[in-house]
């Protein structure tokens, strides 16, 4: 006999994920009442929906801000979505605020890999080559360099960084979950961080 989740279980899962009532109910049924398994399924569903929507145009959205440390650090971030309706939703506003707070805390330099200038990647690769162990075979050496370059990129790219409020997901996965809930393409377009006395 199929598991029948209570209204409270559905509400708790909906509050945690922001997913629709029926999606939450169905996930709990499929998971046999296992809350964590249902939550994981809904996160994966959000990522799948995000992938399908990635080609759509996102030209609405919000410019959000976050001020920290008594006005000593400030962030502006532009996050786009497809409609004004979603841009005005509480869930989208919360996402924009979370992304701005993350930028204030973690200081990424670029949104994603496409934003990193090729000369920056080349210079970083050259630095890694100089510091790499030279006693390795060339193909092994290249794998080591590419692995370290990917690690460097993960540390400096907003979408690849572990989210400051939950390091079990990246900022990109956080946005993907929001896409699954809100049903629209969401993209961080640009950001700027200001720190008093820097520059």
Secondary structure, DSSP 8 states (H G I E B T S, - for coil): ------HHHHHHHHHHH---HHHHHHHHHHTTT-HHHHHHHHHHHHHHHHHHHTTS---EEEEEEEEETTTTEEEEEEEEES-HHHHTSHHHHHHHHHHHHHHHHH--SBSSGGGS-HHHHHHHHHHHHHHS-TTS-HHHHHHHHHHHHHHHHHHHBGGGSEETTEEEEEHHHHHHHHHHHH-S--EEEEEEEEETT--
